[in-house]
Amino acid sequence: MKVAITGKGGVGKTTLSATLARLYAAEGRTVLCADVDPDANLGLALGLTEEEVNAIVPISKMRSLIEERTGATKDNLFYKLNPQVSDIPDAYAKEVNGVKLLVMGTVETGGSGCVCPEHVMLKAILSSLSFRKDDVVIMDMEAGLEHLGRGTASVMDQFIVVVEPGARSIQTYQKVKQLAADIGVHRVRVVGNKVRGEADRQFIESRIPAEDILGFISYNAEVIDADRNGLSPYDVSPKAVEEIREIKNRMEESR
C-alpha cells in the first residue's frame, strides 16, 4: 500500500497520516512515513516528544550526505541526476511506535544559490519509497502535486485529499485532482474531516463525486487537545481511531 495524503493547511492530513500508520503498524506491517510537508509535525502525531522532533535533521539539510550522493560541491557544478538512495530510508528514519519516520524537509530557494542537488535528492528518495513492494508507505504532503515527478506519482496506490466543510477546502481537492490527472494519476480520493453533523456531511457530498469519498472523521475535541498537547491522536481518541480504521478498510477495498 502506497498512499500520498494532501490537503490545505490545517485540515487534519497529519492526523490521518499518523493514525493510518499506527493502525498498519499494529497489524505487524512494516510502515514508513515520509513527512514531506515544510511544516513538519508528523513526528508529534506519531508519538514523538517535541524534543525528539526538534532533534531530527531533515534530509534536505544534510549537506554532506547530499554532496556524497549527488557529487555536487561548491567546486563542482556537475552532479548525478539519479543518486543512490535506496539505503537512506532505513539508515536515517526515526522509529516510533512501530513506524519508521523519514523527515524530508524542503528546499529554500531564496538567496541559497543552486538548489538543484537538493531537489534531485528528495525526488530520488520519494521515488525509491514508492517501490518498497512489501511495505506500507504513507507520504504526508503539502498541498498540490507540482513537486512530484511523474515516475513517483504514477506508482502510488492512492492519493487522498483531506477536506473540511468549506469552499476553500473543496477548491484544494479540485486543484489536486486536476494536477494529478495532468501527470497521469486518476485515483484521487477524499476524506472529510471536522464534520460536526449531517449538514457538514451533505455539504461535502454535494460537491464531491460519491465514488471519490472514502469516509468522514467527526469534529473531535480529543484530537484537538492531542494536537495542543503534542500527543498522538491514536493514543487519546478511540472514536477517531475507529473512524479512520473504517477509512483504511475502504482504501484497501478500492485499490
Backbone as JSON, one array per atom type, in Angstrom:
{
  "sequence": "MKVAITGKGGVGKTTLSATLARLYAAEGRTVLCADVDPDANLGLALGLTEEEVNAIVPISKMRSLIEERTGATKDNLFYKLNPQVSDIPDAYAKEVNGVKLLVMGTVETGGSGCVCPEHVMLKAILSSLSFRKDDVVIMDMEAGLEHLGRGTASVMDQFIVVVEPGARSIQTYQKVKQLAADIGVHRVRVVGNKVRGEADRQFIESRIPAEDILGFISYNAEVIDADRNGLSPYDVSPKAVEEIREIKNRMEESR",
  "N": [[0.85, -1.19, 0.0], [0.68, 2.12, -0.98], [0.45, 5.39, -0.17], [-0.37, 8.77, -0.69], [-0.97, 11.68, 1.06], [-2.75, 14.66, 1.1], [-3.75, 18.15, 1.28], [-5.22, 21.34, 2.14], [-3.65, 23.67, 4.45], [-4.05, 22.83, 7.88], [-6.28, 21.14, 7.77], [-6.18, 18.58, 8.76], [-4.63, 16.51, 7.73], [-2.26, 15.42, 8.7], [-3.06, 14.2, 11.06], [-4.65, 12.14, 9.97], [-2.67, 10.79, 8.44], [-0.83, 9.92, 10.44], [-2.44, 8.31, 12.11], [-3.36, 6.32, 10.38], [-0.86, 5.15, 9.86], [-0.16, 4.16, 12.41], [-2.22, 2.3, 12.75], [-1.67, 0.41, 10.72], [0.86, -0.4, 11.6], [0.16, -1.63, 13.99], [-0.92, -3.92, 13.05], [1.25, -5.37, 12.46], [2.56, -4.74, 10.16], [5.23, -3.51, 8.05], [5.92, -0.19, 8.2], [6.47, 2.88, 6.68], [6.73, 6.28, 7.06], [6.81, 9.26, 5.29], [7.56, 12.53, 5.89], [6.71, 15.15, 4.13], [5.88, 17.64, 4.25], [6.57, 21.09, 4.51], [6.07, 22.29, 6.99], [6.81, 20.46, 9.21], [5.35, 18.16, 11.24], [4.66, 15.59, 11.71], [5.95, 13.75, 13.29], [5.24, 14.36, 15.97], [2.53, 13.67, 15.9], [2.75, 10.97, 15.58], [3.78, 10.17, 17.97], [6.21, 11.01, 19.03], [8.21, 13.06, 21.25], [8.35, 16.68, 21.67], [11.0, 17.45, 21.96], [12.35, 15.3, 20.79], [11.42, 15.49, 18.14], [12.41, 18.0, 17.41], [15.08, 17.43, 17.36], [15.55, 16.03, 15.07], [17.18, 16.01, 12.0], [16.26, 17.22, 8.92], [16.31, 15.51, 5.74], [16.83, 17.23, 3.59], [18.52, 19.07, 4.7], [20.87, 17.84, 5.14], [23.75, 18.39, 4.26], [26.31, 17.19, 3.8], [25.63, 14.54, 3.2], [24.07, 14.91, 0.88], [25.98, 15.98, -0.84], [27.72, 13.81, -0.96], [26.13, 11.81, -2.22], [25.17, 12.97, -4.59], [27.35, 14.18, -5.7], [27.66, 16.86, -5.89], [29.3, 19.83, -5.14], [30.68, 22.9, -3.77], [32.71, 23.44, -5.53], [32.17, 21.91, -7.67], [30.07, 21.85, -10.29], [28.67, 19.92, -11.56], [26.51, 17.13, -11.22], [25.02, 14.03, -10.07], [22.06, 12.85, -11.56], [20.58, 10.72, -10.84], [21.0, 9.69, -8.06], [22.28, 7.21, -5.74], [20.05, 6.05, -3.41], [18.63, 4.16, -2.05], [19.22, 3.03, 0.42], [18.78, 5.0, 2.26], [16.19, 5.51, 3.57], [16.02, 3.43, 5.58], [18.38, 3.87, 6.94], [18.25, 6.47, 7.95], [15.77, 6.94, 9.04], [13.57, 7.62, 11.79], [12.46, 5.62, 14.39], [9.24, 5.1, 15.72], [6.77, 3.95, 17.8], [6.48, 1.6, 16.28], [6.55, 2.58, 13.71], [8.43, 3.79, 10.98], [9.86, 6.9, 10.6], [10.59, 9.29, 8.22], [11.93, 12.34, 7.79], [11.66, 14.62, 5.37], [11.95, 17.37, 4.75], [12.31, 20.65, 3.21], [13.2, 22.63, 0.31], [14.79, 25.63, 0.37], [14.64, 28.36, -1.64], [15.23, 31.09, -1.72], [17.92, 33.2, -1.98], [19.75, 31.13, -1.79], [21.31, 30.17, -3.77], [22.28, 27.64, -6.16], [19.89, 25.13, -6.06], [19.46, 22.71, -7.09], [20.71, 20.09, -6.58], [19.6, 19.37, -4.07], [16.86, 19.18, -4.71], [16.98, 17.07, -6.57], [17.87, 15.02, -4.92], [15.76, 14.73, -2.99], [13.63, 14.06, -4.67], [14.54, 11.64, -5.74], [14.57, 10.03, -3.45], [11.84, 9.97, -2.75], [10.87, 8.62, -4.99], [12.15, 6.14, -4.63], [10.9, 5.24, -2.3], [8.4, 4.63, -3.23], [8.69, 2.21, -4.43], [9.03, 0.25, -2.55], [8.09, -2.72, -2.18], [6.83, -4.5, -0.31], [6.12, -2.97, 1.83], [4.15, -0.66, 3.78], [3.7, 2.55, 2.71], [3.43, 5.86, 3.58], [2.9, 9.09, 2.62], [3.04, 12.23, 3.91], [1.93, 15.03, 2.65], [2.5, 18.4, 1.36], [0.05, 20.82, 0.22], [-0.99, 20.3, -3.15], [0.59, 18.96, -6.16], [2.81, 19.62, -7.57], [5.51, 19.24, -7.06], [6.0, 16.59, -7.34], [7.44, 14.12, -9.3], [6.62, 12.53, -12.43], [7.31, 9.8, -12.44], [7.31, 9.15, -9.72], [4.69, 9.76, -8.73], [2.99, 8.19, -10.32], [3.09, 5.56, -9.46], [1.85, 5.38, -7.05], [-0.62, 3.97, -4.9], [-2.88, 5.23, -3.85], [-4.11, 8.55, -3.86], [-4.94, 10.81, -1.47], [-7.06, 13.36, -0.54], [-7.53, 15.45, 2.11], [-10.33, 17.08, 3.31], [-12.25, 19.8, 4.7], [-15.49, 20.95, 5.8], [-15.92, 23.32, 3.78], [-15.66, 25.94, 1.32], [-13.1, 26.67, 0.34], [-11.51, 24.51, 0.97], [-12.65, 22.52, -0.61], [-11.98, 23.55, -3.1], [-9.23, 23.11, -3.06], [-9.16, 20.31, -3.24], [-10.21, 20.03, -5.87], [-8.2, 21.25, -7.36], [-5.99, 19.62, -6.79], [-6.9, 17.2, -7.9], [-7.02, 17.86, -10.62], [-4.29, 18.45, -11.14], [-3.21, 15.95, -10.6], [-4.38, 14.41, -12.64], [-3.08, 15.57, -14.78], [-0.54, 14.49, -14.6], [-1.01, 11.89, -15.0], [-2.28, 10.45, -12.97], [-5.12, 9.0, -11.78], [-6.59, 8.15, -9.66], [-7.86, 9.61, -7.15], [-8.82, 10.23, -3.97], [-11.09, 11.22, -1.3], [-11.2, 12.4, 2.04], [-13.41, 13.51, 4.4], [-13.04, 15.78, 6.98], [-13.38, 17.02, 10.4], [-16.14, 17.04, 10.69], [-19.2, 18.13, 11.78], [-21.82, 17.36, 11.84], [-24.84, 16.24, 10.17], [-25.36, 18.21, 8.26], [-22.82, 19.19, 7.55], [-21.72, 16.88, 6.44], [-23.44, 16.52, 4.24], [-22.83, 18.82, 2.81], [-20.21, 18.31, 1.88], [-20.67, 15.95, 0.42], [-22.29, 16.95, -1.58], [-20.62, 18.27, -3.26], [-18.54, 16.7, -4.08], [-17.84, 13.85, -6.03], [-19.53, 10.8, -5.33], [-18.11, 8.41, -5.62], [-15.55, 9.16, -5.1], [-15.29, 9.6, -2.41], [-13.94, 8.53, 0.58], [-14.62, 8.47, 3.26], [-15.57, 9.85, 6.51], [-14.43, 11.96, 9.17], [-15.22, 12.81, 12.41], [-15.74, 16.06, 13.92], [-13.68, 16.62, 16.66], [-12.96, 16.99, 19.95], [-11.05, 15.68, 21.45], [-9.03, 15.06, 19.63], [-8.21, 17.63, 18.94], [-7.24, 18.5, 21.42], [-5.16, 16.67, 21.7], [-3.42, 17.52, 19.69], [-2.8, 20.07, 20.67], [-1.42, 19.37, 22.95], [0.71, 17.97, 22.01], [0.48, 15.22, 21.52], [-0.1, 11.85, 20.3], [-2.93, 11.33, 18.3], [-3.86, 8.76, 18.04], [-3.45, 7.59, 20.5], [-5.21, 8.82, 22.23], [-7.83, 9.17, 21.34], [-10.23, 7.07, 20.89], [-12.56, 7.12, 19.29], [-11.85, 8.6, 16.95], [-9.87, 6.91, 16.0], [-11.35, 4.61, 15.32], [-13.03, 5.61, 13.32], [-11.13, 6.26, 11.39], [-10.08, 3.76, 10.97], [-12.19, 2.58, 9.57], [-12.05, 4.1, 7.23], [-9.54, 3.3, 6.33], [-10.13, 0.61, 5.72], [-11.85, 0.95, 3.54], [-10.09, 2.16, 1.77], [-8.4, 0.01, 1.18], [-10.18, -1.73, -0.03], [-10.7, -0.36, -2.37], [-8.45, -0.42, -3.91]],
  "CA": [[0.0, 0.0, 0.0], [1.44, 3.36, -1.1], [-0.55, 6.43, -0.06], [0.05, 10.16, -0.54], [-2.07, 12.41, 1.68], [-2.55, 16.09, 0.94], [-4.87, 19.0, 1.66], [-4.78, 22.67, 2.55], [-3.15, 23.7, 5.81], [-4.97, 22.79, 9.0], [-7.48, 20.3, 7.59], [-6.06, 17.33, 9.52], [-3.99, 15.43, 6.97], [-1.25, 14.77, 9.53], [-3.8, 13.29, 11.94], [-5.0, 10.96, 9.18], [-1.43, 10.07, 8.1], [-0.26, 9.27, 11.62], [-3.32, 7.27, 12.62], [-3.25, 5.2, 9.44], [0.42, 4.49, 10.07], [-0.23, 3.4, 13.66], [-3.11, 1.16, 12.53], [-0.93, -0.61, 9.96], [1.92, -0.93, 12.45], [-0.47, -2.51, 14.97], [-1.17, -5.19, 12.36], [2.52, -6.02, 12.22], [3.1, -4.36, 8.86], [6.35, -2.58, 8.01], [5.34, 1.09, 7.81], [7.39, 4.01, 6.58], [6.07, 7.56, 6.83], [7.67, 10.35, 4.82], [6.99, 13.85, 6.16], [7.13, 15.98, 3.01], [5.3, 18.96, 4.5], [7.57, 22.01, 5.08], [5.74, 22.46, 8.4], [6.88, 19.04, 9.56], [4.94, 17.81, 12.6], [4.15, 14.22, 11.72], [6.57, 13.05, 14.41], [4.41, 14.55, 17.16], [1.29, 12.92, 15.74], [3.07, 9.55, 15.71], [4.08, 9.87, 19.36], [7.49, 11.54, 19.5], [8.15, 14.28, 22.04], [8.82, 17.86, 20.97], [12.47, 17.42, 21.96], [12.78, 14.31, 19.8], [11.12, 16.03, 16.82], [13.34, 19.11, 17.15], [16.44, 16.89, 17.18], [15.66, 15.38, 13.76], [17.69, 16.84, 10.9], [15.64, 16.8, 7.66], [17.22, 15.09, 4.68], [17.21, 18.38, 2.75], [19.55, 19.85, 5.4], [22.07, 17.02, 5.31], [24.62, 18.83, 3.17], [27.37, 16.21, 3.49], [25.01, 13.39, 2.55], [23.68, 15.31, -0.47], [27.21, 16.08, -1.64], [28.25, 12.45, -1.16], [25.33, 11.02, -3.14], [24.99, 13.63, -5.9], [28.63, 14.66, -6.22], [27.61, 18.32, -6.02], [30.01, 20.61, -4.14], [30.89, 24.29, -4.18], [33.68, 23.48, -6.63], [31.75, 21.0, -8.75], [28.72, 22.21, -10.72], [28.06, 18.75, -12.16], [26.07, 16.21, -10.18], [24.25, 12.9, -10.55], [20.6, 13.04, -11.59], [19.96, 9.51, -10.27], [21.88, 9.24, -6.98], [21.91, 6.01, -5.0], [19.36, 6.49, -2.19], [17.76, 3.09, -1.55], [19.53, 2.72, 1.81], [18.55, 6.17, 3.12], [15.06, 5.38, 4.49], [16.31, 2.59, 6.74], [19.53, 4.4, 7.68], [18.01, 7.78, 8.55], [14.42, 7.05, 9.61], [13.41, 7.55, 13.24], [11.38, 4.68, 14.66], [8.35, 5.49, 16.81], [5.55, 3.14, 17.89], [6.45, 0.65, 15.19], [6.54, 3.28, 12.42], [9.66, 4.47, 10.61], [9.57, 8.26, 10.15], [11.65, 9.94, 7.46], [11.6, 13.75, 7.62], [12.3, 15.03, 4.12], [12.27, 18.79, 4.72], [12.01, 21.37, 1.99], [14.33, 23.35, -0.27], [14.59, 27.07, 0.4], [15.29, 28.91, -2.83], [15.63, 32.48, -1.58], [19.29, 33.51, -1.62], [20.53, 29.93, -1.48], [22.09, 29.73, -4.93], [21.77, 26.48, -6.87], [19.25, 24.17, -5.17], [19.14, 21.51, -7.87], [21.06, 18.81, -5.95], [18.62, 19.05, -3.04], [15.66, 18.72, -5.39], [17.27, 15.75, -7.14], [17.96, 14.06, -3.82], [14.44, 14.48, -2.44], [12.82, 13.35, -5.67], [15.03, 10.26, -5.84], [14.13, 9.29, -2.27], [10.4, 9.73, -2.89], [10.71, 7.56, -5.98], [12.57, 4.86, -4.05], [9.88, 4.81, -1.35], [7.26, 4.1, -3.98], [8.98, 0.86, -4.92], [9.2, -0.69, -1.44], [6.93, -3.54, -2.55], [6.14, -5.18, 0.78], [5.91, -2.03, 2.92], [3.15, 0.41, 3.71], [4.37, 3.85, 2.62], [2.48, 6.96, 3.71], [3.54, 10.39, 2.45], [2.27, 13.38, 4.41], [2.37, 16.02, 1.67], [1.93, 19.74, 1.35], [-1.0, 20.91, -0.8], [-0.51, 20.35, -4.53], [1.41, 17.85, -6.61], [3.78, 20.12, -8.53], [6.87, 18.79, -6.76], [6.12, 15.16, -7.57], [7.72, 13.74, -10.67], [5.7, 11.53, -12.99], [7.68, 8.46, -12.02], [6.92, 8.94, -8.33], [3.25, 9.8, -8.52], [2.24, 7.21, -11.08], [3.09, 4.24, -8.83], [1.13, 5.42, -5.79], [-1.91, 3.29, -4.93], [-3.95, 6.15, -3.53], [-3.9, 9.93, -3.46], [-6.06, 11.17, -0.61], [-7.16, 14.77, -0.19], [-8.34, 15.69, 3.3], [-11.07, 18.34, 3.18], [-13.19, 20.13, 5.75], [-16.7, 21.51, 5.18], [-15.71, 24.72, 3.4], [-15.45, 26.1, -0.12], [-11.68, 26.71, 0.01], [-11.01, 23.15, 1.06], [-13.13, 21.82, -1.8], [-11.16, 24.04, -4.21], [-7.95, 22.4, -3.0], [-9.4, 18.98, -3.82], [-10.36, 20.15, -7.31], [-6.88, 21.55, -7.92], [-5.16, 18.41, -6.7], [-7.39, 16.21, -8.86], [-6.6, 18.3, -11.94], [-2.85, 18.26, -11.24], [-2.97, 14.51, -10.66], [-4.72, 13.96, -13.99], [-2.06, 16.06, -15.7], [0.64, 13.62, -14.56], [-1.42, 10.51, -15.25], [-2.84, 9.79, -11.78], [-6.58, 9.17, -11.87], [-7.22, 7.67, -8.43], [-7.78, 10.63, -6.11], [-9.92, 10.02, -3.04], [-11.33, 12.32, -0.36], [-11.67, 12.17, 3.41], [-13.98, 14.7, 5.02], [-12.64, 15.88, 8.37], [-14.0, 18.06, 11.22], [-17.56, 17.01, 10.37], [-19.95, 18.38, 13.01], [-23.16, 16.8, 11.78], [-25.34, 15.85, 8.85], [-25.24, 19.33, 7.31], [-21.43, 19.2, 7.06], [-21.56, 15.71, 5.58], [-24.16, 16.78, 3.0], [-22.08, 19.84, 2.07], [-19.1, 17.65, 1.19], [-21.22, 15.0, -0.55], [-22.9, 17.68, -2.69], [-19.57, 18.89, -4.09], [-17.54, 15.71, -4.45], [-18.48, 12.62, -6.5], [-19.64, 9.77, -4.29], [-17.08, 7.39, -5.78], [-14.27, 9.68, -4.63], [-15.32, 9.81, -0.96], [-13.56, 7.36, 1.37], [-15.28, 8.49, 4.55], [-15.62, 11.09, 7.27], [-13.92, 11.99, 10.54], [-16.02, 13.79, 13.15], [-15.1, 17.1, 14.73], [-13.35, 15.84, 17.84], [-12.19, 17.78, 20.91], [-9.9, 14.88, 21.9], [-7.97, 15.23, 18.63], [-7.72, 19.0, 19.09], [-6.43, 18.53, 22.63], [-3.93, 15.92, 21.44], [-2.55, 18.4, 18.92], [-2.35, 21.13, 21.56], [-0.51, 18.82, 23.95], [1.8, 17.25, 21.36], [0.27, 13.79, 21.69], [-0.62, 11.14, 19.15], [-4.38, 11.1, 18.39], [-4.08, 7.32, 18.17], [-3.39, 7.2, 21.91], [-6.14, 9.56, 23.09], [-9.18, 9.27, 20.8], [-10.73, 5.82, 20.3], [-13.55, 7.38, 18.24], [-11.14, 8.96, 15.73], [-9.18, 5.71, 15.52], [-12.32, 3.71, 14.67], [-13.46, 6.23, 12.06], [-10.03, 6.15, 10.43], [-9.99, 2.34, 10.62], [-13.17, 2.35, 8.51], [-11.48, 4.71, 6.02], [-8.47, 2.38, 5.91], [-10.75, -0.56, 5.09], [-12.35, 1.35, 2.22], [-8.91, 2.34, 0.93], [-7.92, -1.29, 0.73], [-11.17, -2.29, -0.94], [-10.73, 0.38, -3.64], [-7.13, -0.47, -4.57]],
  "C": [[0.88, 1.24, 0.0], [0.43, 4.51, -1.17], [0.11, 7.79, 0.07], [-1.15, 10.94, -0.05], [-1.79, 13.9, 1.63], [-3.81, 16.83, 1.34], [-4.35, 20.35, 2.08], [-4.38, 22.66, 4.02], [-4.25, 23.65, 6.85], [-6.18, 21.89, 8.87], [-7.39, 18.97, 8.34], [-5.39, 16.2, 8.77], [-2.92, 14.71, 7.79], [-1.9, 13.82, 10.53], [-4.16, 12.01, 11.2], [-3.75, 10.13, 8.87], [-0.91, 9.27, 9.28], [-1.12, 8.12, 12.11], [-3.35, 6.07, 11.69], [-1.96, 4.42, 9.67], [0.4, 3.63, 11.33], [-1.12, 2.16, 13.5], [-2.4, 0.05, 11.77], [0.17, -1.23, 10.81], [1.37, -1.91, 13.48], [-0.8, -3.87, 14.37], [0.11, -5.96, 12.09], [3.14, -5.71, 10.88], [4.34, -3.48, 9.04], [5.85, -1.26, 7.42], [6.42, 2.16, 7.79], [6.61, 5.25, 6.22], [7.11, 8.58, 6.38], [6.96, 11.67, 5.07], [7.55, 14.8, 5.11], [6.55, 17.38, 3.14], [6.39, 19.87, 5.07], [7.33, 22.3, 6.56], [5.66, 21.07, 9.03], [6.49, 18.81, 11.02], [4.36, 16.41, 12.7], [4.72, 13.44, 12.89], [5.76, 13.16, 15.68], [3.15, 13.7, 17.08], [1.52, 11.42, 15.82], [3.42, 9.16, 17.14], [5.44, 10.3, 19.85], [7.25, 12.76, 20.38], [8.64, 15.46, 21.21], [10.34, 17.86, 20.88], [12.99, 16.45, 20.91], [12.56, 14.82, 18.38], [12.12, 17.12, 16.45], [14.76, 18.63, 16.89], [16.63, 16.25, 15.82], [16.16, 16.38, 12.73], [17.03, 16.36, 9.61], [16.68, 16.41, 6.62], [17.71, 16.27, 3.85], [18.28, 19.24, 3.38], [20.84, 19.08, 5.59], [23.03, 17.28, 4.16], [25.67, 17.79, 2.8], [26.81, 15.0, 2.76], [24.63, 13.72, 1.11], [24.9, 15.41, -1.37], [27.77, 14.7, -1.96], [27.48, 11.71, -2.26], [25.2, 11.65, -4.52], [26.31, 14.05, -6.53], [28.7, 16.16, -6.35], [28.33, 18.98, -4.84], [30.12, 22.05, -4.62], [31.8, 24.4, -5.39], [33.27, 22.61, -7.81], [30.3, 21.3, -9.1], [27.98, 21.03, -11.37], [27.68, 17.75, -11.07], [25.2, 15.12, -10.82], [22.76, 13.21, -10.49], [19.86, 11.83, -11.02], [20.85, 8.95, -9.16], [21.36, 7.97, -6.32], [21.31, 6.41, -3.65], [18.58, 5.37, -1.52], [18.01, 2.75, -0.08], [19.12, 3.83, 2.78], [17.34, 6.0, 4.05], [15.36, 4.56, 5.74], [17.44, 3.18, 7.58], [19.18, 5.66, 8.46], [16.61, 7.95, 9.14], [14.49, 6.92, 11.14], [12.24, 6.63, 13.54], [10.57, 5.13, 15.87], [7.07, 4.67, 16.73], [5.39, 2.22, 16.69], [6.45, 1.25, 13.8], [7.91, 3.92, 12.19], [9.3, 5.83, 10.01], [10.78, 8.84, 9.46], [11.22, 11.38, 7.2], [12.38, 14.28, 6.43], [12.75, 16.48, 4.14], [11.91, 19.4, 3.39], [13.25, 22.11, 1.53], [13.99, 24.83, -0.29], [15.36, 27.71, -0.74], [15.82, 30.32, -2.62], [17.06, 32.64, -1.13], [20.18, 32.31, -1.4], [21.34, 29.43, -2.67], [21.45, 28.54, -5.61], [21.19, 25.48, -5.88], [18.98, 22.85, -5.88], [19.53, 20.21, -7.2], [20.08, 18.4, -4.86], [17.33, 18.52, -3.66], [15.84, 17.31, -5.94], [17.26, 14.69, -6.05], [16.57, 13.72, -3.27], [13.56, 13.69, -3.41], [13.24, 11.89, -5.78], [14.57, 9.43, -4.65], [12.64, 8.99, -2.35], [10.13, 8.61, -3.89], [11.06, 6.2, -5.4], [11.55, 4.34, -3.05], [8.71, 4.14, -2.06], [7.46, 2.66, -4.39], [9.32, -0.12, -3.79], [7.98, -1.62, -1.44], [6.15, -4.08, -1.36], [5.8, -4.26, 1.94], [4.67, -1.17, 2.7], [3.91, 1.72, 3.73], [3.3, 4.93, 2.63], [3.25, 8.26, 3.6], [2.6, 11.48, 2.92], [2.76, 14.6, 3.63], [1.9, 17.42, 2.03], [0.86, 19.76, 0.25], [-0.39, 21.01, -2.18], [0.4, 19.2, -4.86], [2.55, 18.3, -7.51], [5.17, 19.54, -8.32], [7.05, 17.3, -6.95], [6.4, 14.89, -9.04], [6.76, 12.66, -11.14], [6.03, 10.13, -12.51], [7.31, 8.15, -10.59], [5.42, 8.8, -8.21], [2.52, 8.63, -9.18], [2.2, 5.84, -10.43], [2.41, 4.25, -7.47], [-0.22, 4.71, -5.93], [-3.07, 4.24, -4.73], [-3.39, 7.56, -3.35], [-5.13, 10.35, -2.68], [-5.97, 12.65, -0.27], [-8.06, 14.88, 1.04], [-9.0, 17.05, 3.15], [-11.89, 18.55, 4.44], [-14.4, 20.79, 5.1], [-16.56, 23.0, 4.9], [-15.33, 24.82, 1.94], [-13.96, 26.06, -0.47], [-11.07, 25.32, 0.04], [-11.43, 22.33, -0.16], [-12.33, 22.26, -3.03], [-9.81, 23.36, -4.24], [-8.08, 21.0, -3.59], [-9.48, 19.05, -5.34], [-9.02, 20.43, -7.99], [-5.99, 20.32, -7.92], [-5.59, 17.38, -7.73], [-6.96, 16.57, -10.28], [-5.1, 18.09, -12.14], [-2.51, 16.77, -11.35], [-3.26, 13.97, -12.05], [-3.66, 14.38, -15.0], [-0.82, 15.17, -15.72], [0.25, 12.14, -14.62], [-1.95, 9.75, -14.05], [-4.33, 10.05, -11.74], [-7.31, 8.64, -10.64], [-6.95, 8.68, -7.31], [-9.02, 10.49, -5.24], [-9.98, 11.14, -2.01], [-11.74, 11.77, 1.0], [-12.17, 13.49, 3.95], [-13.67, 14.72, 6.5], [-13.38, 17.03, 9.06], [-15.5, 18.19, 10.92], [-18.38, 17.09, 11.65], [-21.35, 17.77, 13.0], [-23.57, 16.53, 10.35], [-25.2, 16.96, 7.83], [-23.83, 19.4, 6.72], [-21.2, 18.05, 6.09], [-22.23, 15.96, 4.22], [-23.44, 17.83, 2.15], [-20.96, 19.19, 1.26], [-19.63, 16.71, 0.1], [-21.82, 15.71, -1.75], [-21.88, 18.24, -3.65], [-18.49, 17.93, -4.57], [-18.24, 14.45, -4.91], [-18.45, 11.52, -5.44], [-18.53, 8.74, -4.38], [-15.71, 7.85, -5.3], [-14.19, 9.78, -3.11], [-15.01, 8.5, -0.23], [-14.27, 7.31, 2.71], [-15.13, 9.82, 5.24], [-15.03, 10.88, 8.66], [-14.65, 13.11, 11.27], [-15.14, 14.87, 13.77], [-14.9, 16.53, 16.12], [-12.45, 16.65, 18.78], [-10.96, 17.0, 21.4], [-8.73, 15.02, 20.93], [-7.36, 16.63, 18.73], [-6.82, 19.11, 20.32], [-5.12, 17.78, 22.44], [-2.93, 16.78, 20.68], [-1.96, 19.49, 19.82], [-1.28, 20.62, 22.53], [0.63, 18.0, 23.35], [1.71, 15.75, 21.53], [-0.24, 13.16, 20.4], [-2.12, 10.93, 19.3], [-4.72, 9.62, 18.54], [-4.17, 6.89, 19.63], [-4.48, 7.84, 22.76], [-7.58, 9.58, 22.57], [-9.62, 7.98, 20.13], [-11.73, 6.06, 19.17], [-12.86, 7.71, 16.92], [-10.44, 7.74, 15.14], [-10.16, 4.79, 14.79], [-12.82, 4.3, 13.36], [-12.38, 6.09, 11.0], [-9.79, 4.69, 10.06], [-10.98, 2.01, 9.5], [-12.67, 2.93, 7.18], [-10.38, 3.81, 5.46], [-9.05, 1.17, 5.19], [-11.25, -0.21, 3.69], [-11.18, 1.61, 1.25], [-8.45, 1.02, 0.35], [-8.89, -1.94, -0.24], [-11.12, -1.65, -2.31], [-9.39, 0.38, -4.35], [-7.26, -1.01, -5.98]]
}
